[in-house]
Amino acid sequence: MNETDRRTFMKQSAGAMAAVALLPELGLARPVRLLEPMTVGVIGAGRQGRAILGELQKMEGVAIGAICDVDERRLDAGVRRSQGAEGFADYRAMLDKRADVKAVVIATPTHLHRDIALAALAAGRHVYCETPLAHTVEDCQAIARAARGSSGVFHSGLQGRSNPVYKLAWTFFRSEAVRDPVAMRAQSNRKNSWRTPAPDPARDREFNWRLDPAVSLGLAGEQGTQQFDVFHWYLGAYPVRAHGGGSIRLHADGREVHDTIHCGLDFESGVHLHYEATLASTYGGEYEVLHGTNASMWLAWTHGWMFKESDAPTQGWEVYANRQRFHNDQGITLIAEATKLAAQGKLQEGIGLPNSPLYYALGDFLRSVSEGAPVVCGADEGARASIVGILANRAVVTGGMVEIDPALLRGG
Amino acid sequence: MGTRFEVVLWGGDTPRLRACAEAALERVAELDRRYSRFRPDSVLSFLNDHAGERAVGVDGDTFDLFAACARVWRESGGAFDPTVGPLMRAWGFHGEPGDTAAAAACVGMDGVLLDQAGRTVRFTRAGVSLDLGGIAKGQALDEAAAIVREAGVVCGLLHGGTSTVVAIGAPPGEPGWVVEVRGSPYRVAVRDRAMSVSEPSGRVVERDGRRLGHVLDPRSGAPVDGASLACVVGESAMETDAWSTALLVLGARPQRMPGQLTTLLPQQGGAWSVEGPDERLFWRSDAAERAGQESP
């Protein structure tokens, strides 16, 4: 694009927003290939455990040595899907017997994480733990303390921090491209009951722990924790207050846990995050939006876009940008390494992630273990985000306001 | 899989039935993510990208799926072939046409080496590319139905794109779930069975002034006028899905076809043939109230 073209473009887009698709840099989204083979154990073979097994199998140098689940059917299915894996009903037996399993991934119900994480750390294993780390503030802090006292790697599964799209967006957020945060919002919309058919009605409570108010963190904790952390990471700050409410809009089946919630998180700077989540509508899916004075970013896990204000300074990369019709606006597509890709005729390739966000989070963990790469998301980050999720859920459940004491987030 | 899946379950506990249906559909979505050739993060895309360079380890379910592909390919004499993708593209069914002779040289399951002991897949011929469109839908329905059955549901119907169906039990008071085979005069009462129907519909391309349907014979590398419709009933939707595709190419039931499968195929002069152990489940809906026919 020459100077005249660029001026024309900016003039045409004045008064409207320009959409910019954030594409992952090739280097950020590189496939996982471990230099040394590693044997991994997966504890919990339910829905998330299955997804984890699927991602681990795509990685070179990773062998799934052991799988653990208290449910025989899930365990059998997991072992069947994993060449050479040994099945265990008890994680302690797995830790005792399989010394070759250097790293474990914990994907059990949230309220069971603490005992497993502490046992794995005590046994000298590297640990990847799904988030929220635990269902109580005390358990989160206990896990963080144990991780600090361990020489192994502890990686909290906050996937945004490993997501190549989010990493690229973060570089823009930290530059002048977005500038000062104005407002933030996020949502997680899906349509399902959150119920799991238990093999035996007597085990219904065990299988449907997300609907058990005694242990469930509700939508704010179970879904929100991942999404809140994106804002924690970008802002470098945690909220000081949570407020919210919820109701049952669709699944009036005797449950107490809300199927639709809203909550707000206030940050000390005055910026506010508005969050909505429901199990009654899929509209819009899951995303986070950050509004800045120069641009806004819309992050949707596998894709991301930036909407420039018409008075924002022109960036150098716009010279190489690819024009694109985006909704009602004439937008430009941002492509990292655009010159190189354009020369290869591959400008359109790479829109969206080549792998799931989970793949990159697991990959970061395993690189830290095998190559000593810095831990992208440690126990402290995981505990802080989980505590915010726990307190946000408390605000939703009570329909009131909950102060978030910064001392809680400093650990203990 | 680019199609709509639906689940109908009957019973007394609605929230539990809904949860069962959600789990079943979630499994379908999971398998779609795994076997879609359109998704860059699928296992299938990974294999298509790397199995030409080295033996790629796969999970047990995926290996079994490929083993089933190889079995039906052998039994059908190559009429069912999940490596036919390059040929489809060359004929212009998926975009711009290309060199059909070169594409035909890439086709054949004998270019896919399945190592049972190591549970690996390797392409032994250049240009091989797998497309599980003719079988993955059936496999997904089998797995979805297994989830529903394991949860204790005894009455339900699952379908993918209305072309493959799995029936669990039968509606109360009925002999089976009655499915109409559109394009034929037949209806089928399916009970604890799977059923697939294939037709040469879809995209048509023109070559040398001829309009060609989307059925390609992987053996000859050219479009074929096989059967106008093929319906297969059996225990496994994976089998019925793959075999209905094969029969569309073959036009007639081959000798090596597994005996437990029942087929409905058009014959010359507007006649139809039903053959197999579940023959009694089929009846002509144009016959006066199934007169003279045994109840299914």
Interface residues (C-beta under 8 A of the other chain):
Chain A: R47 R50 A51 L53 G54 Q57 K58 R73 R80 R81 S82 Q83 N192 S193 R195 T196 P197 P199 H251 D253 G254 G352 L353 P354 N355 S356 Y359
Chain B: T14 P15 R16 R18 A19 C20 E22 A23 E26 E30 R34 P40 D41 V43 F46 G57 V58 D59 G60 D61 R119 I147 E150 A151 G152
